[in-house]
Amino acid sequence: MEKKQPEKKAAPILVQMGIFAAILFVSALISSLFPKSFVVPTPLIGMIILYILLATHIVKLEQVEKFGDLMISLIAFMFVPSGVQLAGSLDLMKREGLQDIIVSVLATIIILVVIAYVGALVIKIHQKLTGRVDDDEETEKGAN
Amino acid sequence: MAATLALPFTGIFISILVYLIGQWLFDKTNGFFLFTPLLVGMVLGIVILMIWAKMTGSTTAAVYKTYYKPGGDIIFWFLNPATMAFAIPLYRRNDVFKKYWLDCVIALFVGGFVSLFGIHAVAKLFGLSATSTAAMMPQAATTAVAMPIAQGIGGDPAVTAMACILNAVVIYALAEFLIKVFRLKQIPKVGTGLGLGSAGHTVGSAKAVQLGSVQGAMAAVAVVIIAVAMDIVVPIYANLFLH
């Protein structure tokens, strides 16, 4: 897909953007194949494709890293328009804005606690089943 | 004049301006949690549009649509490559992911599904409308993924965006407290990392890294996998229980 770069040297930024653009283009095409009732957003498909390309070494880390890190570092700023978007739903906000805020806050805590404990449970069951004792769990616990 | 203001420059300028003000406030107050740049930027942006609407005798929604949205949409578009870029931190921790991938996938699908019941119950308790309830469902996924999912099940994507922003604010402000209260340090590290990554997205990942490298890696994994999980699980839940 890309011409060979010298080891570890970051690809030119325009090439990095080109890789992102190509993956997003394909992702958008794939996303449009899904029915309305089962939306698979373009960036989700892009994320999966990029991971597969990296994991199979078709795309090297140094070919996407610089642009990708830049994008991630700006992500909080990029959310400003989606926040300001509420200006278009102020009626809804006036009616139940406070409830929305409370439920969002509680939902955060629910997600954190439920997933943390389900994750812990899954790990414990897995360890029981395989009899595997997790080495970094043990060593790090010992160190504490 | 009005036509010029309707060009994308207006929205882009407002967005950067309010975010920078937020950043400045955040620095000045040594990181007071309510002055998270994004939260300040969002509130300030809405206030600017409200004042603008008052002055021109128009509605805020109309001002938003005509003058802010063209520029806002351009910035918003960049969430596509930015969200996609989460594959990079996941790949960087591929060693840990390979070791725990099955546990992660099971935990995030099951945990994600279970937490939907909790969110639904809380939404019911506070009497949210159907639009808002649907909007609350996919918030464990990162915003750019959660919004289209919410729209697909009849939620208001603007409310979803707000919920996702609040997720980050809550985790930023309360992570240490919540970890202590819910004894998240006493459970396997993988669980803690997955929880933080799902609840707080990028902010959660940053907090998880402070706890340790396993937690940090798991949070990076969670940001990607929970987005996939929500995409599959939320429509199923909505079909079964929401309508």
Interface residues (C-beta under 8 A of the other chain):
Chain A: F20 I23 L24 S27 K36 S37 F38 V39 V40 P41 T42 P43 L44 G46 M47 I48 L50 Y51 L54 A55 L61 V64 E65 F67 G68 D69 M71 I72 L74 I75 A76 F77 M78 F79 V80 P81 S82 G83 V84 Q85 L86 A87 G88 S89 L90 L92 R95 E96 Q99 D100 I101 I102 V103 S104 V105 L106 A107 T108 I109 I110 I111 L112 V113 V114 I115 A116 Y117 V118 G119 A120 L121 V122 I123 K124 H126 D134 D136 E137 E140
Chain B: G11 I14 S15 I16 V18 Y19 P37 L38 L39 G41 M42 G45 I46 L49 M50 T60 A61 V63 Y64 K65 Y68 K69 G71 G72 D73 I75 F76 F78 L79 N80 P81 A82 T83 M84 A85 F86 A87 I88 P89 L90 Y91 R92 N94 Y100 L102 D103 C104 I106 A107 L108 V110 G111 G112 V114 S115 G118 I119 V122 A123 F126 G127 L128 S129 T131 S132 A135 M136 Q139 A140 T143 A144 V145 M147 P148 I149 Q151 G152 D156 P157 A158 V159 A161 M162 A163 C164 I165 L166 N167 A168 V170 I171 L178 F182 L184 I187 P188 K189 V190 G191 T192 G193 L194 G195 L196 S198 A199 G200 T202 G204 G212 V214 M218 A222 V224 I226 A227 V228 D231 P235
